[in-house]
Each structure stands twice: as C-alpha cells, then as structure tokens.
Amino acid sequence: MPANGKVNLYVSGVQWGPESVLPLLPLIDCPKGCSVCCTMPEPIVVHEEDIERIGKAVHNNRLKHQLKRLDPGVWTMTSPCQFLWCDRCSVYEHRPAMCKYFPLQRVQREEGLVVGVCIEFCDAGRRCISRLMEWQRDSSIR
C-alpha cells in the first residue's frame, strides 16, 4: 500500500458489466504471480463461495472461523493474504473472486458503475488500461 494509504486508480468511462469485464479477464490471468493482488487490497474480501472452494482445496473446513465476518456471506482476510507463499498464490486455481478480478475495480460515478483499474505495480493493470483506452477511442463499449 502506498505511504499515503491510497491506491492509485485509473477510472475509465467504460460501464462495468459482463460485456466490458469478461474480455479483460484474459489480460489479468497472471499464472507467474507478482503477488500485488495478495498484498495490496486491505482487507481482502471473500464470499461464502470463495471460502467453500478454497476450504475444499486446502482441506480446511474451518477456514471461515479464521476470518472476520463483514456481512452475511462476506468475510475479510488481512493483507498480505494467508495463502501467499514464497511470492506465489498457493490457491491460485481456487483464489477468491476479488483476486481473479484484481486489478479491476467497480467505481461509482454519476453515470453509474464504471471500470476502474488499480495501477500500482501491476502489469495486468497496464494491459487493461490500454484496452479500455482503445475501447473509449473506438466507442465500441459504453
């Protein structure tokens, strides 16, 4: 996290939705892992489905009890993620949705939810920004 406690965010004019987010997902598939998504979001938000999927993968049916409950069906983990091991995600194939979408962020604007991209030290973020800028120039997704 930057010293000022704020994450730099690129805010696009592209509406958040399946037609805009799904084409970006291949750009953020980071099998090598840089671990930025494991250390930057504070807290890391996990949902019931995430916990069940990860719990099965690591054979821990008490995982939920190790997390802080935020809302019904929503928990948080502290950052860095407890599954970060040697700068790699030890549950990459089963990681939480928040991690799968990082560095994408939903940003509320006057015109509704738009796609934002965390730009702190993330190559995937730079790839997503380039694509979003292309779309904005072409006006193909609005």
Buried (B, 14 or more C-beta within 10 A) or exposed (E): EEEEEEBEBBEBBBBBEEEBBEEBEEBBEBEEBBBBBBBBBEBBBBBEEBBBBBBEBEEEEEBBEEBEEEEEEBBBBEBEBBBBEEEBBBBBEBBBEBBBBBBBBEBEEEEEBBBBBBBBBBBBBBBBBEBBBEBBEEEEBE
